[in-house]
């Protein structure tokens, strides 16, 4: 076979592998977005509505989950992120209404 066919076949295989990898990564990325938003909202409500400490609120999450995300709180806003801040969510407390997601 000629070199042209080998290069075309190789390009098709590489494209199929990249497409398959992107398709397989959809579900974990969706889960990460939902879980991060849940953590931000839950921690905001725990801190500002229930008026508990950050340590007490973090204890609500399973140990393995606590190791996978980072949380910061400034004023009435809670920021939760995973994968080195690649996926993040913010929740803010509003008097008389409680907490809501910002993004």
RANOR-V214193 format. One record per run of one state. SS is the DSSP state (alpha for helix, beta for strand, coil for the rest). FROM is the first residue (numbers start at 0). TO is the last residue. If there is no record, write none. Layout:
BEGIN
ss-><SS SS>
from-><FROM FROM>
to-><TO TO>
END
This chain:
BEGIN
ss-><coil alpha coil alpha coil alpha coil alpha coil beta coil beta coil beta coil beta coil>
from-><0 2 24 25 49 53 58 62 66 68 74 76 82 86 94 97 101>
to-><1 23 24 48 52 57 61 65 67 73 75 81 85 93 96 100 102>
END
